[in-house]
Amino acid sequence: QNGEGAVSESLVARFTGPDELIASGHPSGDSTLPPALGLIRSSDAGKTWESVSELGTSDFHALSPAGDILVAPLYGQAQILLSRDDGKTWKNITPKDLPKGGRVQYIETSPHRKGSAYYAVYRYLLGDYAPYIYKTEDYGATWKRLSDGTNGIPKDWPTRVVREDPDREGLLYAGTEFGMFISFDNGAHWQHFDQNMPNVPITDIKRHQK
């Protein structure tokens, strides 16, 4: 039941936690898609909603500038699905070398290149503290791991989020369980970017466009 006594089966959309609304930024409308038990969308600033897909519980999802939808639909399984037809069909594009389990907290579609996206996975709840940051340049057909423990981010620092700078292509920011990193070469190398911040988890990063 919900807080007002309604049985869960009667609820149109149910959320598993404090989920986030995503504004598409598309000039065609004010589309937002919160990750519920499936995906729902509004194209009129929230006055009405429609179901996009009943994929199951989502950790997070992202919209690309081209309107493609990337989503991590299955809680705790770190799977990535891609839709290029407004949610009608979906394709599993999870990297083949990513161990099963873990969690995707955020997906980042590139603001500069169609078909390009980044995402970070953390698996420390399963006893695996390795950093997992991946990049695709071909809509998920292939992926490259950007954090193998030897190129700047320590091998036992779990990764929470990765973002690309909206003004400078290939400038990446990564949040780990123990601080922040920056890459000037699209993830080939990373360096500490904590400045005077304390040693704390960086769970999200917001970049302001010039």
Secondary structure, 3 states (H helix, E strand, C coil): CCCCCCCHHHCCCCCCCCCCCCECCCCCCCCECCECEEEEEECCCCCCCEEEEEEEECCEEEECCCCCEEEECCCCCCCCEEECCCCCCCEECCCCCCCCCCEEEEEEECCCCCCCEEEEEEEHHHCEEEEEEEEECCCCCCCEECCCCCCCCCCCCCEEEEEECCCCCCCEEEEECCEEEEECCCCCCCEECCCCCCCCCCCCCCCCCC
